Amino acid sequence: MNLTVFDTSGKQVGSYEIDPAELAPKINRQLLHDAVVMYQANLRQGTFRTKSRAEVAGTTKKMYRQKGTGNARAGSKRSGVRRGGGHIFAKRPRDFGFRMPRKALQSATRMALAARLADDEVKLIDSLSFDSPKTSAMAATLASLGVAGQTVLVSPAEHDGNLWKSARNISGVSVTPVAELNALSILQPRTIVMTTAAIDAFREEVKRRQTSSRTRVARKQGGRSAARNRGAEAASPAGEV
């Protein structure tokens, strides 16, 4: 597929060819869901706490006698079914965080960007840099790209302090370098604005990991073959080739 490359004024300055299957041959929606749930769970503080019936203020005296009033039996005024009583299942601070395998998260990141590319939700810009922080210039750039008022992820190739400061006061806009992208940051906004250098860096990292993975597999298979050959030589009678 060919993506249009824009400049900061919104004019078309070229095209960029990329195949989403290069990043991820298939999209595993269950893996994307699990990754997003993990990132959101890790963001939870888990500092809530409520009082049980043993912790709320109140007397322990029996409210009224057991029989003869016509009411249901009642002992404590601090019971959870009464106003001012404690919570029946009181909440306690807890940690919701958990971790998924590293390779699964890396694969989810690639799938997320491939899905956004396939849905034509990624806009490419030739370069995005500022000599000094300028929020108005950043807002004008987003307006020229047609994404003003939307939730936007801006992803440069490397961290740029001026770019981050120019976008931090714009509602719904976040800036994340390509090396820090994950499935949640890619899937959360409505539109992604990436520089051509950023998507090039992403593709290079994907190729590097694929090459490294193939090398590890080849080494493992070579080690197994060598072990089988040594075993066959040890089992063969003397004088046989």
Secondary structure, DSSP 4 states (H G I P E B T S, - for coil): -EEEEE-TTS-EEEEEE--HHHH-SS--HHHHHHHHHHHHHHH---------TTTS----S-SS-SSSSSSPP---TT-TTSTT---TT------------HHHHHHHHHHHHHHHHHTT-EEEES----SS--HHHHHHHHHHTT-TTS-EEEE-SS--HHHHHHHTTSTTEEE--GGG--HHHHHSSSEEEEEHHHHHHHHHHHHHHHHHHHHHHHHHHHHHHHHHHHHHHHHSPTT--
